[in-house]
Amino acid sequence: MFEVETPDGKRQFSPVSIMSMFIMALKKLAERQCDFEIKKLFIQVSSQDYKPEQLGVIKNAAGVVGIDVEVEYMDF
C-alpha cells in the first residue's frame, strides 16, 4: 500500500489502484486523440525492470478499467 496526501487528508492506495488510474488516464488521452474506443492493450516490458508479480498488477489494473490486456517480456 502507498500512502498519499490529498486535499481530503491521507489516503492509501494499492499498486493495482495506482496503475488503474494511470491506465485510465492514458486510455482517455488515446481515445480523444484517435477518436475511437480503446478495448485492448498490448504492453511489452523489460524482464530486467519488471518481476512476474508486477505483470499481474498491470493485468489486474487494466481489467479494472475494462481493457483486455496482453503483457509480455521484450527480448533484447
Steps between C-alpha positions, in 0.01 A plus 500: 500500500608855427397793715424825315420843639186638332296818560262276701782355713719193474375211288642158433512347153592153385736449206201386289309820587791722401565309176129504409492881541804525273352266236166684512675834441690356203181339366309829511786686334532241223124493440490879465799501264385204286124555523415134572454282807802309632403144594829311475853582604831332425795583726858381471726542803862423579559192713777699669251763617184299575451195721227244414277624786518852357356371172202375699448849642494643146249238383274550803512880466405481132208275592379757752467761222346250256794438269609157380879502535784279387834555672822333395871533550714658228802311372818701473 
